Amino acid sequence: MDKTIGFIGCGNMAQAMIGGIVKSDLVSSKKVIGSNPSDRSLNKVKEEYNILVTKDNVEVAKFSDILILAVKPYKYFEVIHEIKPYLKKAVVIVTIAAGITLAGMSGALGDCAKVIRTMPNTPALVGEGMSALCANKNITKEELQDVVSIFESFGKVEILEENLIEIVPAVSGSSPAYVYMFIEALGDGAVLQGMPRDKAYRMAAQAVLGAAKMVLETGEHPGKLKDNVCSPGGTTIEAVYTLEKNNFRGSVISAMESCTEKAIKMGKK
């Protein structure tokens, strides 16, 4: 890719993205720049990935063909006001925060702005991210593919209509937190029965990883894979029965509904 890529904000998600870009040789590290108010974050990305760094957001705006805004949602429009006069004419702006809509970005940047709204998740830090993308009408196929390539450097990508983006936090953006709770609960259950905690967490995490791979690589319905583990009268169906008695799936779906409602409220603000 013959593009310069800028990050305003160098927190955990930006660091995961930068790592993916540099490790995959998508572009030279000297074609990537990041800004951040913290010396600690800048020094970290400079040392680990050898990219250009600065505390000046305007410098990043002037440099970038693709500009990723990796700041908290409440900082977005403050940053846009700061950098807007210095943006390249055909710059592609990429958002990664919940509640930041394409319409809101166009309102701040102008109707001709090229904007791609995205929702990555934290497993990007280990190269196993899941990101959803949607683009406004000004983005060309080539520009969209460039941004898809960036996100594919640290995981998998789905292109969605914007009306589905608010669902993404519930199913992939926030869901790693639910999975960590599940792994922790499995670990606690094993510890309760006498297993050392470090071994319990390793075994639980590997079981979750393996189960997820089975879904992705076999293409089988999760329900069928579950049925394959449940022998008649066996231990697994007994455990499944107990989970269902305690509203396991209903609780997960209710949590997802709460997550989506919050994302929609953030977008309206």
C-alpha positions in Angstrom: 0.0 0.0 0.0 1.5 3.3 -1.0 -0.2 5.4 1.7 0.8 7.3 4.8 -1.1 6.4 7.9 -1.7 8.6 10.9 -3.0 7.9 14.4 -4.3 10.6 16.7 -4.1 8.8 20.0 -1.7 5.9 20.8 -3.6 4.0 23.4 -4.1 0.2 23.5 -6.3 -0.1 20.4 -4.0 2.2 18.4 -1.0 0.2 19.5 -2.6 -3.0 18.4 -3.4 -1.5 15.0 0.1 -0.1 14.6 1.6 -3.4 15.5 -0.5 -5.2 12.9 0.4 -2.7 10.2 4.1 -2.8 10.9 4.4 -6.6 11.5 2.5 -7.4 8.3 4.7 -5.0 6.2 1.6 -3.3 4.9 3.6 -0.1 4.8 7.0 0.9 6.0 7.1 2.0 9.6 8.3 5.4 8.3 4.9 5.9 6.6 3.2 5.6 10.0 2.9 8.5 12.5 1.2 8.7 15.9 0.4 11.5 18.3 -0.4 11.4 22.0 -0.1 13.7 24.9 1.7 11.1 26.9 5.4 10.6 26.5 5.1 7.1 27.8 2.7 5.9 25.0 4.8 7.7 22.4 8.1 6.2 23.6 6.5 2.7 23.6 5.3 2.8 20.0 8.5 4.4 18.9 10.6 1.7 20.6 8.5 -1.2 19.6 7.5 -0.3 16.1 10.0 2.4 15.0 7.2 4.7 13.7 7.3 8.5 13.6 5.9 10.1 16.8 4.8 13.6 17.8 2.7 15.4 20.4 1.3 17.6 17.6 -2.0 16.5 16.2 -1.7 19.0 13.3 1.6 17.3 12.2 -0.3 14.0 12.0 -3.1 15.6 10.0 -0.7 17.1 7.5 1.2 13.8 7.1 -1.7 11.3 6.7 -3.5 9.9 3.6 -5.4 7.7 6.0 -6.1 9.2 9.5 -7.3 7.1 12.3 -8.9 8.9 15.2 -8.1 6.8 18.2 -9.3 9.0 21.0 -12.2 8.8 23.4 -15.6 9.6 21.9 -16.0 12.9 23.9 -12.7 14.1 22.4 -13.6 13.5 18.7 -15.1 16.9 17.8 -12.5 18.8 19.8 -9.7 17.1 17.8 -11.6 17.6 14.5 -11.9 21.3 15.2 -8.1 21.4 15.8 -7.0 19.5 12.7 -9.7 20.3 10.1 -7.8 23.2 8.4 -4.7 21.0 7.9 -6.2 17.8 6.5 -5.2 16.6 3.1 -7.9 17.2 0.5 -8.5 13.4 -0.2 -7.7 12.2 3.3 -9.7 9.1 4.5 -10.8 9.6 8.1 -11.3 6.4 10.2 -13.2 6.4 13.4 -13.0 3.6 16.0 -15.2 4.9 18.8 -18.7 3.9 19.8 -21.5 6.4 19.0 -19.6 8.4 16.4 -21.8 8.3 13.3 -21.0 8.9 9.7 -23.6 11.8 9.7 -22.0 13.3 12.7 -18.5 13.2 11.1 -19.8 14.7 7.9 -21.5 17.4 9.9 -18.1 18.3 11.5 -15.9 17.8 8.5 -18.2 18.8 5.6 -20.3 16.9 3.0 -17.2 16.0 0.9 -15.4 14.3 3.8 -14.3 10.7 3.2 -15.2 8.8 6.4 -15.1 5.1 7.4 -16.7 4.1 10.7 -15.2 1.1 12.4 -15.7 -1.0 15.5 -12.6 -3.1 16.4 -12.1 -5.1 19.6 -9.2 -5.7 22.0 -8.2 -9.1 20.8 -6.5 -7.1 18.0 -3.7 -6.9 20.6 -2.9 -10.5 19.9 -3.7 -10.5 16.2 -7.2 -11.9 16.6 -9.3 -8.9 16.3 -12.9 -8.7 14.9 -13.7 -5.4 13.3 -16.8 -4.1 11.6 -16.6 -1.3 9.0 -19.0 0.9 7.1 -18.2 3.8 4.7 -19.9 7.0 3.7 -20.8 7.7 0.0 -17.6 9.5 -0.7 -15.3 6.5 -0.2 -14.2 4.6 -3.3 -13.8 0.9 -3.5 -10.0 1.3 -3.5 -10.0 3.5 -0.4 -12.3 1.0 1.4 -10.0 -1.9 0.5 -7.0 0.0 1.8 -8.7 0.4 5.2 -9.9 -3.2 5.1 -6.2 -4.2 4.6 -5.2 -2.2 7.7 -7.8 -4.0 9.8 -7.0 -7.4 8.3 -3.5 -7.0 9.5 -4.6 -7.7 13.1 -7.7 -9.9 12.6 -10.9 -10.4 10.6 -13.2 -7.8 9.1 -16.9 -7.6 8.2 -18.4 -4.8 6.1 -21.8 -3.8 7.4 -24.5 -1.2 6.8 -24.4 1.5 9.3 -27.7 0.6 10.9 -26.1 -2.6 12.1 -23.0 -1.0 13.6 -24.7 -0.2 16.9 -25.2 -4.0 17.3 -21.4 -4.6 17.0 -20.4 -3.7 20.5 -22.7 -6.3 21.9 -21.6 -9.1 19.7 -17.9 -8.5 19.3 -16.7 -5.1 20.7 -17.8 -5.7 24.3 -18.2 -9.4 24.2 -14.6 -10.3 25.1 -15.5 -9.0 28.6 -18.3 -11.5 28.8 -15.9 -14.3 27.6 -13.3 -13.3 30.2 -16.0 -13.5 32.9 -16.9 -17.0 31.6 -13.2 -18.1 31.7 -12.9 -16.7 35.2 -16.0 -18.6 36.3 -14.7 -21.8 34.8 -11.5 -21.3 36.6 -13.3 -20.6 39.9 -15.3 -23.8 39.5 -12.2 -25.8 38.9 -10.4 -24.2 41.9 -13.5 -24.9 44.1 -13.0 -28.6 43.2 -9.3 -28.5 44.0 -7.4 -27.5 40.8 -4.6 -25.0 41.0 -5.8 -21.6 39.7 -3.0 -21.2 37.0 -3.8 -24.6 35.5 -7.5 -23.9 35.7 -7.3 -20.7 33.8 -5.0 -22.2 31.1 -7.4 -25.1 30.6 -10.5 -22.9 30.5 -8.9 -20.4 28.1 -7.7 -23.2 25.7 -11.2 -24.8 25.8 -12.8 -21.5 24.8 -10.2 -20.9 22.1 -10.7 -24.4 20.7 -14.4 -24.1 20.7 -14.3 -20.8 18.9 -12.0 -22.3 16.2 -14.4 -25.2 15.8 -17.2 -22.7 14.9 -15.0 -20.7 12.5 -13.2 -23.6 10.8 -16.0 -26.2 10.5 -18.8 -23.9 9.5 -21.1 -26.0 11.7 -24.0 -24.4 13.6 -22.9 -23.8 17.2 -26.0 -25.8 18.4 -24.9 -28.8 16.4 -21.3 -28.6 17.9 -22.9 -28.4 21.3 -25.0 -31.4 20.6 -21.9 -33.4 19.5 -20.4 -32.9 23.0 -23.6 -33.9 24.8 -23.7 -37.7 25.1 -27.1 -39.2 26.2 -27.3 -39.2 30.0 -23.7 -37.8 30.2 -21.9 -35.1 32.2 -22.1 -32.4 29.5 -25.9 -32.5 29.0 -26.2 -32.4 32.8 -24.2 -29.2 32.9 -26.1 -27.7 29.9 -29.4 -28.4 31.7 -28.1 -26.6 34.8 -27.1 -23.6 32.7 -30.4 -23.5 31.0 -32.3 -23.7 34.4 -30.4 -20.6 35.4 -31.2 -18.7 32.2 -27.7 -18.8 30.7 -28.6 -17.8 27.2 -31.3 -15.4 28.2 -28.8 -13.6 30.5 -26.3 -13.3 27.6 -29.0 -11.9 25.3 -30.3 -9.5 27.9 -26.7 -8.2 28.4 -26.4 -7.7 24.7 -29.6 -5.7 24.6 -28.3 -3.5 27.3 -25.1 -3.0 25.5 -26.8 -2.0 22.3 -29.2 0.4 24.0 -26.2 2.2 25.5 -24.5 2.4 22.2 -27.6 3.9 20.6 -27.8 6.5 23.4 -24.2 7.4 22.9 -24.8 7.9 19.2 -27.8 10.3 19.9 -25.6 12.4 22.2 
